[in-house]
Amino acid sequence: MHVYEVIRRPLVTEKSTRLGELGKYVFEVDRRATKAEIKQAVERIFTVHVRKVNVLNVPGKPRRVRQDRGYTAAWRKAIVSLQTGERITLFEGV
């Protein structure tokens, strides 16, 4: 899998902003991506050293429109911890 297929987009929320101050960054990633692939992709794209990767599978939520029932898409979230002193400048000023 190509590095730009692994990382879908950064997640910018109140919680992820607080984690960014601690050197942890949150991304939406491909559901098939492993921790090793996520680590390699972040290191290549942002030229940083990754210390740890935590992954969460977010299940789809049930939704309905009149009689039609369905689910929102399930997705995968990665919390990437960097080595001490390193930063990803993409998130600064947000």
Phi and psi in radians as a Rosetta constraint file:
Dihedral C 1 N 2 CA 2 C 2 CIRCULARHARMONIC -1.236 0.35
Dihedral N 2 CA 2 C 2 N 3 CIRCULARHARMONIC 2.591 0.35
Dihedral C 2 N 3 CA 3 C 3 CIRCULARHARMONIC -1.047 0.35
Dihedral N 3 CA 3 C 3 N 4 CIRCULARHARMONIC -0.570 0.35
Dihedral C 3 N 4 CA 4 C 4 CIRCULARHARMONIC -1.405 0.35
Dihedral N 4 CA 4 C 4 N 5 CIRCULARHARMONIC -0.170 0.35
Dihedral C 4 N 5 CA 5 C 5 CIRCULARHARMONIC -1.514 0.35
Dihedral N 5 CA 5 C 5 N 6 CIRCULARHARMONIC -0.430 0.35
Dihedral C 5 N 6 CA 6 C 6 CIRCULARHARMONIC -1.279 0.35
Dihedral N 6 CA 6 C 6 N 7 CIRCULARHARMONIC -0.917 0.35
Dihedral C 6 N 7 CA 7 C 7 CIRCULARHARMONIC -1.540 0.35
Dihedral N 7 CA 7 C 7 N 8 CIRCULARHARMONIC 2.021 0.35
Dihedral C 7 N 8 CA 8 C 8 CIRCULARHARMONIC -1.455 0.35
Dihedral N 8 CA 8 C 8 N 9 CIRCULARHARMONIC -0.951 0.35
Dihedral C 8 N 9 CA 9 C 9 CIRCULARHARMONIC -2.899 0.35
Dihedral N 9 CA 9 C 9 N 10 CIRCULARHARMONIC 2.720 0.35
Dihedral C 9 N 10 CA 10 C 10 CIRCULARHARMONIC -1.348 0.35
Dihedral N 10 CA 10 C 10 N 11 CIRCULARHARMONIC 2.573 0.35
Dihedral C 10 N 11 CA 11 C 11 CIRCULARHARMONIC -1.782 0.35
Dihedral N 11 CA 11 C 11 N 12 CIRCULARHARMONIC 2.117 0.35
Dihedral C 11 N 12 CA 12 C 12 CIRCULARHARMONIC -1.977 0.35
Dihedral N 12 CA 12 C 12 N 13 CIRCULARHARMONIC 1.796 0.35
Dihedral C 12 N 13 CA 13 C 13 CIRCULARHARMONIC -2.314 0.35
Dihedral N 13 CA 13 C 13 N 14 CIRCULARHARMONIC 3.088 0.35
Dihedral C 13 N 14 CA 14 C 14 CIRCULARHARMONIC -1.077 0.35
Dihedral N 14 CA 14 C 14 N 15 CIRCULARHARMONIC -0.761 0.35
Dihedral C 14 N 15 CA 15 C 15 CIRCULARHARMONIC -1.159 0.35
Dihedral N 15 CA 15 C 15 N 16 CIRCULARHARMONIC -0.748 0.35
Dihedral C 15 N 16 CA 16 C 16 CIRCULARHARMONIC -1.193 0.35
Dihedral N 16 CA 16 C 16 N 17 CIRCULARHARMONIC -0.521 0.35
Dihedral C 16 N 17 CA 17 C 17 CIRCULARHARMONIC -1.172 0.35
Dihedral N 17 CA 17 C 17 N 18 CIRCULARHARMONIC -0.726 0.35
Dihedral C 17 N 18 CA 18 C 18 CIRCULARHARMONIC -1.134 0.35
Dihedral N 18 CA 18 C 18 N 19 CIRCULARHARMONIC -0.689 0.35
Dihedral C 18 N 19 CA 19 C 19 CIRCULARHARMONIC -1.154 0.35
Dihedral N 19 CA 19 C 19 N 20 CIRCULARHARMONIC -0.573 0.35
Dihedral C 19 N 20 CA 20 C 20 CIRCULARHARMONIC -1.068 0.35
Dihedral N 20 CA 20 C 20 N 21 CIRCULARHARMONIC -0.565 0.35
Dihedral C 20 N 21 CA 21 C 21 CIRCULARHARMONIC -1.194 0.35
Dihedral N 21 CA 21 C 21 N 22 CIRCULARHARMONIC -0.366 0.35
Dihedral C 21 N 22 CA 22 C 22 CIRCULARHARMONIC -1.694 0.35
Dihedral N 22 CA 22 C 22 N 23 CIRCULARHARMONIC 0.101 0.35
Dihedral C 22 N 23 CA 23 C 23 CIRCULARHARMONIC 1.482 0.35
Dihedral N 23 CA 23 C 23 N 24 CIRCULARHARMONIC 0.366 0.35
Dihedral C 23 N 24 CA 24 C 24 CIRCULARHARMONIC -2.067 0.35
Dihedral N 24 CA 24 C 24 N 25 CIRCULARHARMONIC 2.365 0.35
Dihedral C 24 N 25 CA 25 C 25 CIRCULARHARMONIC -2.198 0.35
Dihedral N 25 CA 25 C 25 N 26 CIRCULARHARMONIC 2.517 0.35
Dihedral C 25 N 26 CA 26 C 26 CIRCULARHARMONIC -1.984 0.35
Dihedral N 26 CA 26 C 26 N 27 CIRCULARHARMONIC 2.316 0.35
Dihedral C 26 N 27 CA 27 C 27 CIRCULARHARMONIC -2.319 0.35
Dihedral N 27 CA 27 C 27 N 28 CIRCULARHARMONIC 2.606 0.35
Dihedral C 27 N 28 CA 28 C 28 CIRCULARHARMONIC -1.528 0.35
Dihedral N 28 CA 28 C 28 N 29 CIRCULARHARMONIC 2.265 0.35
Dihedral C 28 N 29 CA 29 C 29 CIRCULARHARMONIC -2.181 0.35
Dihedral N 29 CA 29 C 29 N 30 CIRCULARHARMONIC 2.913 0.35
Dihedral C 29 N 30 CA 30 C 30 CIRCULARHARMONIC -1.079 0.35
Dihedral N 30 CA 30 C 30 N 31 CIRCULARHARMONIC 2.469 0.35
Dihedral C 30 N 31 CA 31 C 31 CIRCULARHARMONIC -1.136 0.35
Dihedral N 31 CA 31 C 31 N 32 CIRCULARHARMONIC -0.393 0.35
Dihedral C 31 N 32 CA 32 C 32 CIRCULARHARMONIC -1.590 0.35
Dihedral N 32 CA 32 C 32 N 33 CIRCULARHARMONIC -0.103 0.35
Dihedral C 32 N 33 CA 33 C 33 CIRCULARHARMONIC -1.255 0.35
Dihedral N 33 CA 33 C 33 N 34 CIRCULARHARMONIC 2.434 0.35
Dihedral C 33 N 34 CA 34 C 34 CIRCULARHARMONIC -1.648 0.35
Dihedral N 34 CA 34 C 34 N 35 CIRCULARHARMONIC 2.954 0.35
Dihedral C 34 N 35 CA 35 C 35 CIRCULARHARMONIC -1.059 0.35
Dihedral N 35 CA 35 C 35 N 36 CIRCULARHARMONIC -0.695 0.35
Dihedral C 35 N 36 CA 36 C 36 CIRCULARHARMONIC -1.130 0.35
Dihedral N 36 CA 36 C 36 N 37 CIRCULARHARMONIC -0.717 0.35
Dihedral C 36 N 37 CA 37 C 37 CIRCULARHARMONIC -1.164 0.35
Dihedral N 37 CA 37 C 37 N 38 CIRCULARHARMONIC -0.682 0.35
Dihedral C 37 N 38 CA 38 C 38 CIRCULARHARMONIC -1.129 0.35
Dihedral N 38 CA 38 C 38 N 39 CIRCULARHARMONIC -0.778 0.35
Dihedral C 38 N 39 CA 39 C 39 CIRCULARHARMONIC -1.036 0.35
Dihedral N 39 CA 39 C 39 N 40 CIRCULARHARMONIC -0.824 0.35
Dihedral C 39 N 40 CA 40 C 40 CIRCULARHARMONIC -1.106 0.35
Dihedral N 40 CA 40 C 40 N 41 CIRCULARHARMONIC -0.720 0.35
Dihedral C 40 N 41 CA 41 C 41 CIRCULARHARMONIC -1.132 0.35
Dihedral N 41 CA 41 C 41 N 42 CIRCULARHARMONIC -0.786 0.35
Dihedral C 41 N 42 CA 42 C 42 CIRCULARHARMONIC -1.134 0.35
Dihedral N 42 CA 42 C 42 N 43 CIRCULARHARMONIC -0.728 0.35
Dihedral C 42 N 43 CA 43 C 43 CIRCULARHARMONIC -1.124 0.35
Dihedral N 43 CA 43 C 43 N 44 CIRCULARHARMONIC -0.659 0.35
Dihedral C 43 N 44 CA 44 C 44 CIRCULARHARMONIC -1.296 0.35
Dihedral N 44 CA 44 C 44 N 45 CIRCULARHARMONIC -0.775 0.35
Dihedral C 44 N 45 CA 45 C 45 CIRCULARHARMONIC -1.218 0.35
Dihedral N 45 CA 45 C 45 N 46 CIRCULARHARMONIC -0.780 0.35
Dihedral C 45 N 46 CA 46 C 46 CIRCULARHARMONIC -1.827 0.35
Dihedral N 46 CA 46 C 46 N 47 CIRCULARHARMONIC 0.003 0.35
Dihedral C 46 N 47 CA 47 C 47 CIRCULARHARMONIC 0.825 0.35
Dihedral N 47 CA 47 C 47 N 48 CIRCULARHARMONIC 1.032 0.35
Dihedral C 47 N 48 CA 48 C 48 CIRCULARHARMONIC -2.291 0.35
Dihedral N 48 CA 48 C 48 N 49 CIRCULARHARMONIC 3.004 0.35
Dihedral C 48 N 49 CA 49 C 49 CIRCULARHARMONIC -1.889 0.35
Dihedral N 49 CA 49 C 49 N 50 CIRCULARHARMONIC 2.106 0.35
Dihedral C 49 N 50 CA 50 C 50 CIRCULARHARMONIC -1.548 0.35
Dihedral N 50 CA 50 C 50 N 51 CIRCULARHARMONIC 2.296 0.35
Dihedral C 50 N 51 CA 51 C 51 CIRCULARHARMONIC -1.587 0.35
Dihedral N 51 CA 51 C 51 N 52 CIRCULARHARMONIC -0.732 0.35
Dihedral C 51 N 52 CA 52 C 52 CIRCULARHARMONIC -2.699 0.35
Dihedral N 52 CA 52 C 52 N 53 CIRCULARHARMONIC 2.622 0.35
Dihedral C 52 N 53 CA 53 C 53 CIRCULARHARMONIC -2.246 0.35
Dihedral N 53 CA 53 C 53 N 54 CIRCULARHARMONIC 2.186 0.35
Dihedral C 53 N 54 CA 54 C 54 CIRCULARHARMONIC -1.932 0.35
Dihedral N 54 CA 54 C 54 N 55 CIRCULARHARMONIC 2.454 0.35
Dihedral C 54 N 55 CA 55 C 55 CIRCULARHARMONIC -2.202 0.35
Dihedral N 55 CA 55 C 55 N 56 CIRCULARHARMONIC 2.410 0.35
Dihedral C 55 N 56 CA 56 C 56 CIRCULARHARMONIC -2.200 0.35
Dihedral N 56 CA 56 C 56 N 57 CIRCULARHARMONIC 2.360 0.35
Dihedral C 56 N 57 CA 57 C 57 CIRCULARHARMONIC -1.667 0.35
Dihedral N 57 CA 57 C 57 N 58 CIRCULARHARMONIC 2.055 0.35
Dihedral C 57 N 58 CA 58 C 58 CIRCULARHARMONIC -1.688 0.35
Dihedral N 58 CA 58 C 58 N 59 CIRCULARHARMONIC 2.007 0.35
Dihedral C 58 N 59 CA 59 C 59 CIRCULARHARMONIC -1.283 0.35
Dihedral N 59 CA 59 C 59 N 60 CIRCULARHARMONIC 2.735 0.35
Dihedral C 59 N 60 CA 60 C 60 CIRCULARHARMONIC -1.227 0.35
Dihedral N 60 CA 60 C 60 N 61 CIRCULARHARMONIC 2.573 0.35
Dihedral C 60 N 61 CA 61 C 61 CIRCULARHARMONIC -1.717 0.35
Dihedral N 61 CA 61 C 61 N 62 CIRCULARHARMONIC 2.515 0.35
Dihedral C 61 N 62 CA 62 C 62 CIRCULARHARMONIC -1.222 0.35
Dihedral N 62 CA 62 C 62 N 63 CIRCULARHARMONIC 2.363 0.35
Dihedral C 62 N 63 CA 63 C 63 CIRCULARHARMONIC -2.404 0.35
Dihedral N 63 CA 63 C 63 N 64 CIRCULARHARMONIC 2.780 0.35
Dihedral C 63 N 64 CA 64 C 64 CIRCULARHARMONIC -2.590 0.35
Dihedral N 64 CA 64 C 64 N 65 CIRCULARHARMONIC 2.637 0.35
Dihedral C 64 N 65 CA 65 C 65 CIRCULARHARMONIC -2.206 0.35
Dihedral N 65 CA 65 C 65 N 66 CIRCULARHARMONIC 1.875 0.35
Dihedral C 65 N 66 CA 66 C 66 CIRCULARHARMONIC 0.959 0.35
Dihedral N 66 CA 66 C 66 N 67 CIRCULARHARMONIC -2.029 0.35
Dihedral C 66 N 67 CA 67 C 67 CIRCULARHARMONIC -1.529 0.35
Dihedral N 67 CA 67 C 67 N 68 CIRCULARHARMONIC -0.312 0.35
Dihedral C 67 N 68 CA 68 C 68 CIRCULARHARMONIC -1.343 0.35
Dihedral N 68 CA 68 C 68 N 69 CIRCULARHARMONIC 2.180 0.35
Dihedral C 68 N 69 CA 69 C 69 CIRCULARHARMONIC -1.941 0.35
Dihedral N 69 CA 69 C 69 N 70 CIRCULARHARMONIC 2.550 0.35
Dihedral C 69 N 70 CA 70 C 70 CIRCULARHARMONIC -2.860 0.35
Dihedral N 70 CA 70 C 70 N 71 CIRCULARHARMONIC -2.938 0.35
Dihedral C 70 N 71 CA 71 C 71 CIRCULARHARMONIC -2.304 0.35
Dihedral N 71 CA 71 C 71 N 72 CIRCULARHARMONIC 2.592 0.35
Dihedral C 71 N 72 CA 72 C 72 CIRCULARHARMONIC -1.251 0.35
Dihedral N 72 CA 72 C 72 N 73 CIRCULARHARMONIC 2.842 0.35
Dihedral C 72 N 73 CA 73 C 73 CIRCULARHARMONIC -1.213 0.35
Dihedral N 73 CA 73 C 73 N 74 CIRCULARHARMONIC 2.405 0.35
Dihedral C 73 N 74 CA 74 C 74 CIRCULARHARMONIC -1.325 0.35
Dihedral N 74 CA 74 C 74 N 75 CIRCULARHARMONIC 2.625 0.35
Dihedral C 74 N 75 CA 75 C 75 CIRCULARHARMONIC -2.582 0.35
Dihedral N 75 CA 75 C 75 N 76 CIRCULARHARMONIC 3.063 0.35
Dihedral C 75 N 76 CA 76 C 76 CIRCULARHARMONIC -2.199 0.35
Dihedral N 76 CA 76 C 76 N 77 CIRCULARHARMONIC 2.365 0.35
Dihedral C 76 N 77 CA 77 C 77 CIRCULARHARMONIC -2.014 0.35
Dihedral N 77 CA 77 C 77 N 78 CIRCULARHARMONIC 2.426 0.35
Dihedral C 77 N 78 CA 78 C 78 CIRCULARHARMONIC -2.146 0.35
Dihedral N 78 CA 78 C 78 N 79 CIRCULARHARMONIC 2.292 0.35
Dihedral C 78 N 79 CA 79 C 79 CIRCULARHARMONIC -1.869 0.35
Dihedral N 79 CA 79 C 79 N 80 CIRCULARHARMONIC 2.008 0.35
Dihedral C 79 N 80 CA 80 C 80 CIRCULARHARMONIC -1.862 0.35
Dihedral N 80 CA 80 C 80 N 81 CIRCULARHARMONIC 2.125 0.35
Dihedral C 80 N 81 CA 81 C 81 CIRCULARHARMONIC -1.704 0.35
Dihedral N 81 CA 81 C 81 N 82 CIRCULARHARMONIC 2.287 0.35
Dihedral C 81 N 82 CA 82 C 82 CIRCULARHARMONIC -1.719 0.35
Dihedral N 82 CA 82 C 82 N 83 CIRCULARHARMONIC 2.871 0.35
Dihedral C 82 N 83 CA 83 C 83 CIRCULARHARMONIC -1.092 0.35
Dihedral N 83 CA 83 C 83 N 84 CIRCULARHARMONIC 2.688 0.35
Dihedral C 83 N 84 CA 84 C 84 CIRCULARHARMONIC -0.999 0.35
Dihedral N 84 CA 84 C 84 N 85 CIRCULARHARMONIC 2.283 0.35
Dihedral C 84 N 85 CA 85 C 85 CIRCULARHARMONIC 1.603 0.35
Dihedral N 85 CA 85 C 85 N 86 CIRCULARHARMONIC -0.141 0.35
Dihedral C 85 N 86 CA 86 C 86 CIRCULARHARMONIC -1.699 0.35
Dihedral N 86 CA 86 C 86 N 87 CIRCULARHARMONIC 2.610 0.35
Dihedral C 86 N 87 CA 87 C 87 CIRCULARHARMONIC -2.444 0.35
Dihedral N 87 CA 87 C 87 N 88 CIRCULARHARMONIC 2.719 0.35
Dihedral C 87 N 88 CA 88 C 88 CIRCULARHARMONIC -1.861 0.35
Dihedral N 88 CA 88 C 88 N 89 CIRCULARHARMONIC 2.004 0.35
Dihedral C 88 N 89 CA 89 C 89 CIRCULARHARMONIC -1.275 0.35
Dihedral N 89 CA 89 C 89 N 90 CIRCULARHARMONIC -0.240 0.35
Dihedral C 89 N 90 CA 90 C 90 CIRCULARHARMONIC -0.997 0.35
Dihedral N 90 CA 90 C 90 N 91 CIRCULARHARMONIC -0.593 0.35
Dihedral C 90 N 91 CA 91 C 91 CIRCULARHARMONIC -1.536 0.35
Dihedral N 91 CA 91 C 91 N 92 CIRCULARHARMONIC -0.217 0.35
Dihedral C 91 N 92 CA 92 C 92 CIRCULARHARMONIC -1.284 0.35
Dihedral N 92 CA 92 C 92 N 93 CIRCULARHARMONIC 2.434 0.35
Dihedral C 92 N 93 CA 93 C 93 CIRCULARHARMONIC 1.486 0.35
Dihedral N 93 CA 93 C 93 N 94 CIRCULARHARMONIC 0.135 0.35
